[in-house]
Amino acid sequence: MKKYKLKSYCKINLSLRVLKRLDNGYHKITSLMTFCDLYDVISIAKNNKMKDEVSFSGKFKEGIKKNSNTIIKTLNSLRSKKLLKKKYFKINIQKNIPHGSGLGGGSSNSAILLNFLKLFMNLKIKKKEMYKIANQIGSDVPVALQRKNTFLDGKKNKISRINTKFGFNVIIVYPNISCSTK
């Protein structure tokens, strides 16, 4: 396996309605989401060592937990399901999406990695199982499996993809404040 570079785009909530707080600390929401041209760059190659090496670089690398981030969770989830047998990776994520900004950078990283591994490692995962794995990693991961405008209906726990393109520009201002989803 050669070295691959993947773009992991951020999502923006165009509308957001918080319905209720869940027992796990997260919130059930209804939201209209889109993706923009701000992205992290994931570099991935096979690692001949018997372990994964995950690192972060870039302007927004600070504050990411080294042993419990979405990349590690994704790899561990696939291994627990016996889908990645004795395959290890060297992964670097160049963080251009601020951590804790609500732009879904970590979720997008996980979704892009899931899609990449399914395709290039020939993982036998059905669509329903992909969404199940994605949902266990994080609440925004299923949304990021497809870079399409999305309506998330928290009342019905349903994701609807919208093929309509939105004709506007977005300016993102990050005030250097991190806010946990919980």
ABEGO torsion letter per residue (X at the ends): XBBBBBBBBBBBBABBBBABBBAAGBBBBBBBBBBBABBBBBBBBBBABABBBBBBBEAAABGBBAAABAAAAAAAAAAAAGABBGBBBBBBBBBABBBGAGAGAAAAAAAAAAAAAAAAAGBBBBAAAAAAAAAAABAAAAAAABBBBBBBBAAAGBBBBBABBBBBBBBBBBAGBBBBAX
